[in-house]
Amino acid sequence: MADSSYDVIVIGAGVSGCAVARELSRLEVDACVVEREEDVCCGTSKANSAIVHAGFDARTGSAMARLNVAGARMMPGLCEELGVDFKQVGSLVVCTSEESRPGLRELLDRGAANGVEGLRIIERAELLELEPNVSDEAVAALWAPTAGIVNPFQLTVALAECACVNGVEFRFNEKVEDIRRAPEGRWAVRTDKGVLEARVVVNAAGVYADELHNMVAAPEDRMDIVPRRGQYYVLDTAADGYVRHTVFALPTKLGKGVLVTPTTAGNVLVGPTAEDIADKEGVDTTAEGIAEVRAKSAVTMKDVPFQHCVRTFSGLRAHRAGHDFVIGEVDGAPGFVDCAAIESPGLSSAPAIGKTVADIVSSLLVHPAKKPYWQGSRKRIPDVEHMSLDEWAALIQRRPDYGRVVCRCRHVTEGQIVDAVRAPLGARSLDAVKRRTEAGMGRCQAGFCTPKVMEILEREVAGLTMAGVTKMGSGSEVVVGHTRQVGRGEAQ
């Protein structure tokens, strides 16, 4: 007998899974999201280029092309509704030789076929006006005004919070171990904490989606996902203004190459590499990978200010041969819906992916009614860094804890951290606080603010002790006990 029963279970709390959950929360269904990590946005969704592609790169007629263009159109309104940072800065694909011009024309034609609006090829003079630091070898570029940049942490958290307040249950620190048929056409999902049952299961498990798919699919329909690692540089806000738009090189068969882009937080992001690896947890960086990023960035932009580097990181993309999203009910497994192989432009496509998968689920559940009262908007945590002094002073009058700065680099206050902990699906770790407030994302990389954030977590989370505070869930505890206890051998 199942420990819990639902209409639908979504496996995976990345941006795709949370987008699906938000769309399902519009319906009169009993839904839950199962996530192996301690928070949302712990996989690919937290480690990517943070850009919204216009949609000219994907193969015409593919799910990737259709959902990218649709998602990019939905993104501005969705971010406005959810209080998520988004800027439609546009993108440039830089051509560095006359011999390569046909590549720009190919992208232009493909983009037009995909329905991307406003695309045109610009010459060097106009390119220099848009990007003064472009390479001296640049001769022309494809200009895509509908491209943008988004905060992927805020977006994933906001989608999840919206789903939560509208009735979707989130089960964190719960790993799916097996999926089998249950009586009456239902699915039994066995986790490390028990057995869950549902009429429909949505597989949004990122780089592990192939393993879940293969539990229910016929051998001839086996799926194989290869983790494709991308390594990046993050440059400090001191480099803000160096680049104004997302700048690509002409793409290769391994992806869009190394890009240089601003972020919504004022940093500059440079990367990624594209390395197929075997380890689905292989998010380490390498000397060779980081050197490749530096070398390839010089193809399109000159004098990239790497002296302002505050960190490097890597993320994994769920790559599958054929390079297209896999979305739909699995043959021979009624009620099991794949939302798999979601690699770039997965973030851009997320709003459309959420709607597409929810429509499939709704059909399988025989079109449940819409909720008469659904809360689609979200009030974000006040952003002190971008307030006027008068606005900040007025906020402090109402909430004195908004006057106590904890993270100096990002001007994050105690009030923001308290609100992040008390929010729906509130932060329970240092990284969860970081995703919601940007505390620890600045140039000192949490060197100053960590102890105070830990104190707030201990105070605000019932039953949490200082020794129990983690960076990113169990196994990443920051301290082992009080110094005097350790010295006496009392702390283990």
PEVEN-V972386 format. One record per residue. N is the residue number from 1. PSI is psi in whole degrees, 0 to 359 (NA if undefined). OMEGA is omega in whole degrees, 0 to 359 (none if undefined). Layout:
# PEVEN-V972386
n->[N/N]
psi->[PSI/PSI]
omega->[OMEGA/OMEGA]
This chain:
# PEVEN-V972386
n->[1/2/3/4/5/6/7/8/9/10/11/12/13/14/15/16/17/18/19/20/21/22/23/24/25/26/27/28/29/30/31/32/33/34/35/36/37/38/39/40/41/42/43/44/45/46/47/48/49/50/51/52/53/54/55/56/57/58/59/60/61/62/63/64/65/66/67/68/69/70/71/72/73/74/75/76/77/78/79/80/81/82/83/84/85/86/87/88/89/90/91/92/93/94/95/96/97/98/99/100/101/102/103/104/105/106/107/108/109/110/111/112/113/114/115/116/117/118/119/120/121/122/123/124/125/126/127/128/129/130/131/132/133/134/135/136/137/138/139/140/141/142/143/144/145/146/147/148/149/150/151/152/153/154/155/156/157/158/159/160/161/162/163/164/165/166/167/168/169/170/171/172/173/174/175/176/177/178/179/180/181/182/183/184/185/186/187/188/189/190/191/192/193/194/195/196/197/198/199/200/201/202/203/204/205/206/207/208/209/210/211/212/213/214/215/216/217/218/219/220/221/222/223/224/225/226/227/228/229/230/231/232/233/234/235/236/237/238/239/240/241/242/243/244/245/246/247/248/249/250/251/252/253/254/255/256/257/258/259/260/261/262/263/264/265/266/267/268/269/270/271/272/273/274/275/276/277/278/279/280/281/282/283/284/285/286/287/288/289/290/291/292/293/294/295/296/297/298/299/300/301/302/303/304/305/306/307/308/309/310/311/312/313/314/315/316/317/318/319/320/321/322/323/324/325/326/327/328/329/330/331/332/333/334/335/336/337/338/339/340/341/342/343/344/345/346/347/348/349/350/351/352/353/354/355/356/357/358/359/360/361/362/363/364/365/366/367/368/369/370/371/372/373/374/375/376/377/378/379/380/381/382/383/384/385/386/387/388/389/390/391/392/393/394/395/396/397/398/399/400/401/402/403/404/405/406/407/408/409/410/411/412/413/414/415/416/417/418/419/420/421/422/423/424/425/426/427/428/429/430/431/432/433/434/435/436/437/438/439/440/441/442/443/444/445/446/447/448/449/450/451/452/453/454/455/456/457/458/459/460/461/462/463/464/465/466/467/468/469/470/471/472/473/474/475/476/477/478/479/480/481/482/483/484/485/486/487/488/489/490/491/492]
psi->[138/147/326/150/140/167/319/138/127/125/113/125/41/190/325/311/320/327/319/315/319/317/322/331/349/342/158/71/153/107/151/158/128/127/129/336/181/359/172/164/44/359/233/326/341/353/80/189/352/34/157/104/145/324/16/349/326/150/129/132/350/159/324/315/313/314/330/309/316/317/320/324/327/335/313/314/320/316/324/317/324/359/44/138/125/139/130/80/342/163/160/130/113/130/128/11/152/329/338/357/323/332/321/316/322/315/320/313/319/318/318/318/329/349/16/134/147/4/139/158/130/153/175/320/314/324/318/326/322/319/89/336/16/155/146/339/349/132/335/173/156/122/125/95/343/354/158/184/147/156/106/332/309/317/312/315/316/317/317/316/318/316/318/312/342/16/358/132/140/129/102/167/40/113/130/128/334/151/127/164/140/170/157/32/16/174/138/117/109/126/178/3/1/197/130/147/150/156/326/139/133/123/96/48/19/230/348/4/329/323/320/317/315/345/335/341/158/152/323/347/25/143/141/121/131/126/122/111/136/124/145/156/142/122/145/163/346/338/2/132/344/319/140/337/169/122/119/156/164/134/159/182/342/5/200/5/192/127/161/124/147/163/166/341/358/2/175/133/134/123/191/171/178/93/120/123/171/331/116/0/14/69/26/159/157/155/321/318/316/323/323/319/315/315/316/333/331/348/322/330/140/151/46/128/68/346/344/16/130/340/164/156/171/155/165/133/142/85/141/143/136/339/59/154/149/105/122/170/137/133/131/3/70/131/358/116/122/137/71/168/40/85/186/128/59/318/315/325/349/315/319/326/315/315/318/312/319/325/320/314/316/318/319/329/11/50/71/157/154/148/136/332/113/128/102/340/168/135/117/163/133/137/93/323/330/16/155/162/324/318/319/317/319/322/319/326/322/323/93/333/345/358/357/104/127/310/107/325/318/4/47/132/168/321/319/319/319/315/326/323/324/353/164/137/45/155/138/7/169/317/326/321/317/316/328/336/344/10/121/359/358/194/336/356/51/9/329/318/347/310/319/321/320/319/319/317/315/320/322/335/117/130/356/128/165/322/343/352/132/163/315/47/178/135/353/34/144/323/165/350/184/145/315/324/318/318/329/359/16/336/134/NA]
omega->[183/174/179/182/184/168/183/174/173/179/180/182/168/185/179/180/180/175/176/182/179/179/178/182/174/190/176/178/176/188/173/175/178/184/183/180/187/184/170/171/182/181/181/185/180/187/182/186/176/181/176/182/179/178/182/188/185/180/180/181/180/174/180/180/183/184/176/182/179/180/179/178/181/191/182/180/179/180/176/182/185/180/182/180/179/176/179/187/184/179/180/171/191/176/186/175/178/181/183/183/178/177/176/180/178/178/178/181/180/178/178/178/180/180/178/184/170/181/171/176/179/181/189/183/179/178/179/176/180/183/182/182/179/183/177/180/184/181/182/179/170/181/179/186/183/178/182/175/184/174/186/178/179/184/182/179/182/177/181/179/179/177/183/183/177/168/179/178/176/180/182/180/182/185/176/182/181/176/182/175/175/179/176/175/180/176/174/180/180/178/177/178/180/182/177/177/178/174/181/174/175/182/178/191/173/183/178/182/179/181/178/177/185/175/186/185/174/182/181/178/181/176/176/177/179/175/178/186/175/181/187/163/168/178/183/177/173/178/180/183/179/179/186/183/174/185/178/161/174/187/174/180/178/177/187/178/180/178/173/187/168/173/180/181/179/174/169/180/181/181/357/165/176/186/176/182/181/187/180/173/188/182/175/172/182/178/181/181/181/176/178/178/180/183/185/178/181/178/185/184/181/175/176/188/181/177/179/180/175/174/168/178/174/176/182/174/182/185/177/177/185/174/174/176/173/184/178/179/182/177/178/180/184/180/176/188/176/166/197/181/182/175/180/13/184/179/179/186/191/180/180/176/180/181/181/181/179/177/177/180/180/179/180/179/179/170/176/182/173/178/180/179/181/182/185/181/183/176/183/174/180/183/185/185/185/175/168/179/180/179/180/180/179/178/180/177/180/184/182/180/174/176/181/183/179/179/183/183/183/181/177/185/176/181/179/180/177/180/177/179/184/182/170/185/188/181/178/180/179/180/177/174/180/181/184/187/186/174/182/180/185/189/178/175/173/179/182/193/186/182/181/177/177/178/180/177/180/182/189/184/182/176/181/175/179/180/179/179/182/172/183/177/185/182/179/178/187/181/179/180/178/185/182/178/179/180/180/181/183/181/180/none]
